[in-house]
């Protein structure tokens, strides 16, 4: 198996483990063993949907972060910290220099697609539980 396929498989495995952990945590919070099947299906739907939605939202957050949306916030917070804390140093870097420094060393960002697909699978499973819930 090539190195690229192993990397993708490992990313899906990690995403799946995180997804299972999120589902179990939400099941523990809501309490799975209810009195009726309808209540159990509702809890399963909630746990799978919340986990899937979180994973898809994190994928979107990684996408916009790679596009440089948060560079301005990082620059402003860094300037504020240097202005308020005298021991951090007083180098005067413009925003253009900061942006060039941060975007110049782009590394290949992976994992967004695996997070998105894993989250989508969880949402599809939650829709199946929702359909069962409506039919019970």
Biotite code that builds the C-alpha atoms (Angstrom):
import biotite.structure as struc

atoms = struc.array([
    struc.Atom([0.000, 0.000, 0.000], chain_id="A", res_id=1, res_name="UNK", atom_name="CA", element="C"),
    struc.Atom([1.370, 3.407, -0.891], chain_id="A", res_id=2, res_name="UNK", atom_name="CA", element="C"),
    struc.Atom([2.199, 6.070, 1.662], chain_id="A", res_id=3, res_name="UNK", atom_name="CA", element="C"),
    struc.Atom([-0.657, 8.324, 0.520], chain_id="A", res_id=4, res_name="UNK", atom_name="CA", element="C"),
    struc.Atom([-3.257, 5.566, 0.948], chain_id="A", res_id=5, res_name="UNK", atom_name="CA", element="C"),
    struc.Atom([-1.904, 4.725, 4.399], chain_id="A", res_id=6, res_name="UNK", atom_name="CA", element="C"),
    struc.Atom([-2.147, 8.379, 5.407], chain_id="A", res_id=7, res_name="UNK", atom_name="CA", element="C"),
    struc.Atom([-5.740, 8.665, 4.225], chain_id="A", res_id=8, res_name="UNK", atom_name="CA", element="C"),
    struc.Atom([-6.682, 5.383, 5.912], chain_id="A", res_id=9, res_name="UNK", atom_name="CA", element="C"),
    struc.Atom([-5.100, 6.553, 9.166], chain_id="A", res_id=10, res_name="UNK", atom_name="CA", element="C"),
    struc.Atom([-6.975, 9.867, 8.936], chain_id="A", res_id=11, res_name="UNK", atom_name="CA", element="C"),
    struc.Atom([-10.290, 8.067, 8.453], chain_id="A", res_id=12, res_name="UNK", atom_name="CA", element="C"),
    struc.Atom([-9.477, 5.752, 11.359], chain_id="A", res_id=13, res_name="UNK", atom_name="CA", element="C"),
    struc.Atom([-8.719, 8.683, 13.662], chain_id="A", res_id=14, res_name="UNK", atom_name="CA", element="C"),
    struc.Atom([-11.874, 10.520, 12.543], chain_id="A", res_id=15, res_name="UNK", atom_name="CA", element="C"),
    struc.Atom([-13.928, 7.374, 13.117], chain_id="A", res_id=16, res_name="UNK", atom_name="CA", element="C"),
    struc.Atom([-12.498, 6.926, 16.630], chain_id="A", res_id=17, res_name="UNK", atom_name="CA", element="C"),
    struc.Atom([-13.231, 10.559, 17.483], chain_id="A", res_id=18, res_name="UNK", atom_name="CA", element="C"),
    struc.Atom([-16.744, 10.184, 16.079], chain_id="A", res_id=19, res_name="UNK", atom_name="CA", element="C"),
    struc.Atom([-17.406, 7.056, 18.148], chain_id="A", res_id=20, res_name="UNK", atom_name="CA", element="C"),
    struc.Atom([-16.117, 8.830, 21.256], chain_id="A", res_id=21, res_name="UNK", atom_name="CA", element="C"),
    struc.Atom([-18.388, 11.816, 20.594], chain_id="A", res_id=22, res_name="UNK", atom_name="CA", element="C"),
    struc.Atom([-21.389, 9.559, 20.089], chain_id="A", res_id=23, res_name="UNK", atom_name="CA", element="C"),
    struc.Atom([-20.708, 7.676, 23.330], chain_id="A", res_id=24, res_name="UNK", atom_name="CA", element="C"),
    struc.Atom([-20.248, 10.904, 25.281], chain_id="A", res_id=25, res_name="UNK", atom_name="CA", element="C"),
    struc.Atom([-23.547, 12.278, 24.027], chain_id="A", res_id=26, res_name="UNK", atom_name="CA", element="C"),
    struc.Atom([-25.236, 8.955, 24.760], chain_id="A", res_id=27, res_name="UNK", atom_name="CA", element="C"),
    struc.Atom([-23.896, 9.110, 28.305], chain_id="A", res_id=28, res_name="UNK", atom_name="CA", element="C"),
    struc.Atom([-25.048, 12.697, 28.741], chain_id="A", res_id=29, res_name="UNK", atom_name="CA", element="C"),
    struc.Atom([-28.577, 12.024, 27.507], chain_id="A", res_id=30, res_name="UNK", atom_name="CA", element="C"),
    struc.Atom([-28.916, 8.568, 28.999], chain_id="A", res_id=31, res_name="UNK", atom_name="CA", element="C"),
    struc.Atom([-29.548, 5.874, 26.421], chain_id="A", res_id=32, res_name="UNK", atom_name="CA", element="C"),
    struc.Atom([-31.620, 3.303, 28.305], chain_id="A", res_id=33, res_name="UNK", atom_name="CA", element="C"),
    struc.Atom([-35.030, 4.927, 28.310], chain_id="A", res_id=34, res_name="UNK", atom_name="CA", element="C"),
    struc.Atom([-38.412, 3.307, 28.823], chain_id="A", res_id=35, res_name="UNK", atom_name="CA", element="C"),
    struc.Atom([-39.588, 3.123, 25.221], chain_id="A", res_id=36, res_name="UNK", atom_name="CA", element="C"),
    struc.Atom([-38.079, 2.419, 21.830], chain_id="A", res_id=37, res_name="UNK", atom_name="CA", element="C"),
    struc.Atom([-39.217, 5.823, 20.570], chain_id="A", res_id=38, res_name="UNK", atom_name="CA", element="C"),
    struc.Atom([-37.228, 7.639, 23.280], chain_id="A", res_id=39, res_name="UNK", atom_name="CA", element="C"),
    struc.Atom([-34.149, 5.509, 22.544], chain_id="A", res_id=40, res_name="UNK", atom_name="CA", element="C"),
    struc.Atom([-34.377, 6.324, 18.818], chain_id="A", res_id=41, res_name="UNK", atom_name="CA", element="C"),
    struc.Atom([-34.654, 10.007, 19.682], chain_id="A", res_id=42, res_name="UNK", atom_name="CA", element="C"),
    struc.Atom([-31.518, 9.838, 21.844], chain_id="A", res_id=43, res_name="UNK", atom_name="CA", element="C"),
    struc.Atom([-29.637, 7.945, 19.111], chain_id="A", res_id=44, res_name="UNK", atom_name="CA", element="C"),
    struc.Atom([-30.685, 10.539, 16.530], chain_id="A", res_id=45, res_name="UNK", atom_name="CA", element="C"),
    struc.Atom([-29.551, 13.380, 18.789], chain_id="A", res_id=46, res_name="UNK", atom_name="CA", element="C"),
    struc.Atom([-26.181, 11.810, 19.521], chain_id="A", res_id=47, res_name="UNK", atom_name="CA", element="C"),
    struc.Atom([-25.338, 10.928, 15.915], chain_id="A", res_id=48, res_name="UNK", atom_name="CA", element="C"),
    struc.Atom([-26.570, 14.256, 14.544], chain_id="A", res_id=49, res_name="UNK", atom_name="CA", element="C"),
    struc.Atom([-24.709, 16.382, 17.089], chain_id="A", res_id=50, res_name="UNK", atom_name="CA", element="C"),
    struc.Atom([-21.482, 14.449, 16.535], chain_id="A", res_id=51, res_name="UNK", atom_name="CA", element="C"),
    struc.Atom([-21.807, 14.623, 12.747], chain_id="A", res_id=52, res_name="UNK", atom_name="CA", element="C"),
    struc.Atom([-22.677, 18.302, 12.757], chain_id="A", res_id=53, res_name="UNK", atom_name="CA", element="C"),
    struc.Atom([-19.693, 19.100, 15.001], chain_id="A", res_id=54, res_name="UNK", atom_name="CA", element="C"),
    struc.Atom([-17.316, 17.205, 12.741], chain_id="A", res_id=55, res_name="UNK", atom_name="CA", element="C"),
    struc.Atom([-18.639, 18.918, 9.619], chain_id="A", res_id=56, res_name="UNK", atom_name="CA", element="C"),
    struc.Atom([-18.429, 22.326, 11.314], chain_id="A", res_id=57, res_name="UNK", atom_name="CA", element="C"),
    struc.Atom([-14.830, 21.659, 12.361], chain_id="A", res_id=58, res_name="UNK", atom_name="CA", element="C"),
    struc.Atom([-14.069, 20.731, 8.759], chain_id="A", res_id=59, res_name="UNK", atom_name="CA", element="C"),
    struc.Atom([-15.496, 24.061, 7.628], chain_id="A", res_id=60, res_name="UNK", atom_name="CA", element="C"),
    struc.Atom([-13.510, 25.873, 10.306], chain_id="A", res_id=61, res_name="UNK", atom_name="CA", element="C"),
    struc.Atom([-10.304, 24.235, 9.065], chain_id="A", res_id=62, res_name="UNK", atom_name="CA", element="C"),
    struc.Atom([-11.160, 25.261, 5.504], chain_id="A", res_id=63, res_name="UNK", atom_name="CA", element="C"),
    struc.Atom([-11.687, 28.936, 6.328], chain_id="A", res_id=64, res_name="UNK", atom_name="CA", element="C"),
    struc.Atom([-8.600, 28.943, 8.572], chain_id="A", res_id=65, res_name="UNK", atom_name="CA", element="C"),
    struc.Atom([-6.507, 27.662, 5.651], chain_id="A", res_id=66, res_name="UNK", atom_name="CA", element="C"),
    struc.Atom([-7.850, 30.513, 3.526], chain_id="A", res_id=67, res_name="UNK", atom_name="CA", element="C"),
    struc.Atom([-6.489, 33.054, 6.023], chain_id="A", res_id=68, res_name="UNK", atom_name="CA", element="C"),
    struc.Atom([-9.676, 34.339, 7.625], chain_id="A", res_id=69, res_name="UNK", atom_name="CA", element="C"),
    struc.Atom([-8.178, 34.429, 11.119], chain_id="A", res_id=70, res_name="UNK", atom_name="CA", element="C"),
    struc.Atom([-4.898, 36.155, 10.200], chain_id="A", res_id=71, res_name="UNK", atom_name="CA", element="C"),
    struc.Atom([-6.241, 39.589, 11.110], chain_id="A", res_id=72, res_name="UNK", atom_name="CA", element="C"),
    struc.Atom([-7.378, 38.407, 14.524], chain_id="A", res_id=73, res_name="UNK", atom_name="CA", element="C"),
    struc.Atom([-4.003, 36.807, 15.222], chain_id="A", res_id=74, res_name="UNK", atom_name="CA", element="C"),
    struc.Atom([-2.180, 39.950, 14.147], chain_id="A", res_id=75, res_name="UNK", atom_name="CA", element="C"),
    struc.Atom([-4.370, 42.211, 16.308], chain_id="A", res_id=76, res_name="UNK", atom_name="CA", element="C"),
    struc.Atom([-4.047, 39.985, 19.378], chain_id="A", res_id=77, res_name="UNK", atom_name="CA", element="C"),
    struc.Atom([-0.283, 39.753, 18.931], chain_id="A", res_id=78, res_name="UNK", atom_name="CA", element="C"),
    struc.Atom([0.032, 43.527, 18.642], chain_id="A", res_id=79, res_name="UNK", atom_name="CA", element="C"),
    struc.Atom([-2.173, 44.014, 21.722], chain_id="A", res_id=80, res_name="UNK", atom_name="CA", element="C"),
    struc.Atom([-0.088, 41.556, 23.731], chain_id="A", res_id=81, res_name="UNK", atom_name="CA", element="C"),
    struc.Atom([3.147, 43.269, 22.702], chain_id="A", res_id=82, res_name="UNK", atom_name="CA", element="C"),
    struc.Atom([1.706, 46.655, 23.613], chain_id="A", res_id=83, res_name="UNK", atom_name="CA", element="C"),
    struc.Atom([0.485, 45.544, 27.029], chain_id="A", res_id=84, res_name="UNK", atom_name="CA", element="C"),
    struc.Atom([3.343, 43.249, 28.050], chain_id="A", res_id=85, res_name="UNK", atom_name="CA", element="C"),
    struc.Atom([6.691, 45.046, 27.871], chain_id="A", res_id=86, res_name="UNK", atom_name="CA", element="C"),
    struc.Atom([8.892, 41.943, 28.076], chain_id="A", res_id=87, res_name="UNK", atom_name="CA", element="C"),
    struc.Atom([7.609, 40.476, 24.773], chain_id="A", res_id=88, res_name="UNK", atom_name="CA", element="C"),
    struc.Atom([9.713, 42.796, 22.621], chain_id="A", res_id=89, res_name="UNK", atom_name="CA", element="C"),
    struc.Atom([8.957, 45.721, 20.374], chain_id="A", res_id=90, res_name="UNK", atom_name="CA", element="C"),
    struc.Atom([9.504, 44.514, 16.821], chain_id="A", res_id=91, res_name="UNK", atom_name="CA", element="C"),
    struc.Atom([7.381, 46.530, 14.418], chain_id="A", res_id=92, res_name="UNK", atom_name="CA", element="C"),
    struc.Atom([5.933, 44.168, 11.858], chain_id="A", res_id=93, res_name="UNK", atom_name="CA", element="C"),
    struc.Atom([3.295, 45.452, 9.486], chain_id="A", res_id=94, res_name="UNK", atom_name="CA", element="C"),
    struc.Atom([0.217, 43.435, 8.642], chain_id="A", res_id=95, res_name="UNK", atom_name="CA", element="C"),
    struc.Atom([1.542, 42.785, 5.143], chain_id="A", res_id=96, res_name="UNK", atom_name="CA", element="C"),
    struc.Atom([4.780, 41.351, 6.572], chain_id="A", res_id=97, res_name="UNK", atom_name="CA", element="C"),
    struc.Atom([2.815, 39.286, 9.102], chain_id="A", res_id=98, res_name="UNK", atom_name="CA", element="C"),
    struc.Atom([0.527, 37.907, 6.396], chain_id="A", res_id=99, res_name="UNK", atom_name="CA", element="C"),
    struc.Atom([3.479, 37.078, 4.157], chain_id="A", res_id=100, res_name="UNK", atom_name="CA", element="C"),
    struc.Atom([5.258, 35.323, 7.020], chain_id="A", res_id=101, res_name="UNK", atom_name="CA", element="C"),
    struc.Atom([2.198, 33.254, 7.925], chain_id="A", res_id=102, res_name="UNK", atom_name="CA", element="C"),
    struc.Atom([1.105, 32.334, 4.401], chain_id="A", res_id=103, res_name="UNK", atom_name="CA", element="C"),
    struc.Atom([4.609, 31.929, 2.985], chain_id="A", res_id=104, res_name="UNK", atom_name="CA", element="C"),
    struc.Atom([5.279, 28.637, 4.730], chain_id="A", res_id=105, res_name="UNK", atom_name="CA", element="C"),
    struc.Atom([2.176, 26.795, 3.585], chain_id="A", res_id=106, res_name="UNK", atom_name="CA", element="C"),
    struc.Atom([2.217, 23.150, 4.421], chain_id="A", res_id=107, res_name="UNK", atom_name="CA", element="C"),
    struc.Atom([-0.152, 20.701, 2.825], chain_id="A", res_id=108, res_name="UNK", atom_name="CA", element="C"),
    struc.Atom([-3.282, 20.693, 4.932], chain_id="A", res_id=109, res_name="UNK", atom_name="CA", element="C"),
    struc.Atom([-5.096, 17.400, 5.003], chain_id="A", res_id=110, res_name="UNK", atom_name="CA", element="C"),
    struc.Atom([-7.900, 16.039, 7.066], chain_id="A", res_id=111, res_name="UNK", atom_name="CA", element="C"),
    struc.Atom([-10.646, 18.434, 6.059], chain_id="A", res_id=112, res_name="UNK", atom_name="CA", element="C"),
    struc.Atom([-12.190, 15.983, 3.632], chain_id="A", res_id=113, res_name="UNK", atom_name="CA", element="C"),
    struc.Atom([-12.001, 13.079, 6.053], chain_id="A", res_id=114, res_name="UNK", atom_name="CA", element="C"),
    struc.Atom([-13.696, 15.153, 8.766], chain_id="A", res_id=115, res_name="UNK", atom_name="CA", element="C"),
    struc.Atom([-16.382, 16.255, 6.329], chain_id="A", res_id=116, res_name="UNK", atom_name="CA", element="C"),
    struc.Atom([-17.102, 12.746, 5.048], chain_id="A", res_id=117, res_name="UNK", atom_name="CA", element="C"),
    struc.Atom([-17.143, 11.198, 8.522], chain_id="A", res_id=118, res_name="UNK", atom_name="CA", element="C"),
    struc.Atom([-19.514, 13.904, 9.719], chain_id="A", res_id=119, res_name="UNK", atom_name="CA", element="C"),
    struc.Atom([-21.746, 13.383, 6.691], chain_id="A", res_id=120, res_name="UNK", atom_name="CA", element="C"),
    struc.Atom([-21.942, 9.645, 7.369], chain_id="A", res_id=121, res_name="UNK", atom_name="CA", element="C"),
    struc.Atom([-22.947, 10.362, 10.977], chain_id="A", res_id=122, res_name="UNK", atom_name="CA", element="C"),
    struc.Atom([-25.650, 12.772, 9.820], chain_id="A", res_id=123, res_name="UNK", atom_name="CA", element="C"),
    struc.Atom([-26.980, 10.158, 7.364], chain_id="A", res_id=124, res_name="UNK", atom_name="CA", element="C"),
    struc.Atom([-27.116, 7.590, 10.188], chain_id="A", res_id=125, res_name="UNK", atom_name="CA", element="C"),
    struc.Atom([-28.975, 10.136, 12.339], chain_id="A", res_id=126, res_name="UNK", atom_name="CA", element="C"),
    struc.Atom([-31.511, 10.668, 9.545], chain_id="A", res_id=127, res_name="UNK", atom_name="CA", element="C"),
    struc.Atom([-32.082, 6.898, 9.455], chain_id="A", res_id=128, res_name="UNK", atom_name="CA", element="C"),
    struc.Atom([-32.740, 6.941, 13.210], chain_id="A", res_id=129, res_name="UNK", atom_name="CA", element="C"),
    struc.Atom([-35.076, 9.903, 12.684], chain_id="A", res_id=130, res_name="UNK", atom_name="CA", element="C"),
    struc.Atom([-37.071, 7.993, 10.073], chain_id="A", res_id=131, res_name="UNK", atom_name="CA", element="C"),
    struc.Atom([-37.329, 5.034, 12.452], chain_id="A", res_id=132, res_name="UNK", atom_name="CA", element="C"),
    struc.Atom([-38.395, 7.419, 15.207], chain_id="A", res_id=133, res_name="UNK", atom_name="CA", element="C"),
    struc.Atom([-41.212, 8.814, 13.041], chain_id="A", res_id=134, res_name="UNK", atom_name="CA", element="C"),
    struc.Atom([-42.432, 5.318, 12.116], chain_id="A", res_id=135, res_name="UNK", atom_name="CA", element="C"),
    struc.Atom([-42.474, 3.943, 15.686], chain_id="A", res_id=136, res_name="UNK", atom_name="CA", element="C"),
])
